[in-house]
Amino acid sequence: MEYEGKLKIAKVDVDANPEIAPKFGIRGIPTLIVFKGGNAEATKVGALSKTQLTEFIQEVV
């Protein structure tokens, strides 16, 4: 794992947890939200390739 110990990943089913989408402004799925110190710092909507995902993580971590 490239980022082991540097970040945690969680998956949330917004259909099963309908309060989550409006709380974080989720309007499309999939949505990736990066949190720092409990605050949403960056968001990316849509499917990402491994390269795109890696670049996004490197920008915000």
N, C-alpha and C positions, 0 to 999 in steps of 0.2 A: 504494500500500500504506500503510495507516493506521499500522502499527506497524513499518515498515521501519527496520532498525537498532536497534530496541528489544528484539526477541525473535527467537528461532529456533524453527522448527516442524519436528518430525520425526514421521514416521509409522512405526509398527512393526507388522508382521504377527505377532501372538502365536501363530498356528498354525505359522508358519515358525521362530519363535524362542520355543519353549515355556518356556524358563527365565525369560523376562521377566515373565509374569503372576504367578507366585508371589513373585518378588522385590519387586514393587511392589503386591502385593495386588489385582491386577486380577481382578474376578469378573464383570464385565459389559463388553460392547463396544457402542458405543465408550466409551473412557475417556480423558479429557484430564487429563494430569498436568503441573503447572507446577513447574519446577525453578529454584531459586535457589542459586547457589554449589555446584551438584552435588547438592543435597538436594531431595527432593520436598516442596514447600511447600503445594500445594493440588491437590485432585482433584475432578473432576466426571464422573459416569457418565451415559451416555445421550446421545441426539441433542439438539443445541442449535440454536435459531434464531440468526440473525446477531445479533439484539439480546441474547439470553441470553449468547452467546459473548463479545460486546463487553463486557457488564457484568461477566462473570466475569474477563476479562483485566484490566479496569480496576481491579478489586478487589485483584488480586494483583501487578500489575506496578508 
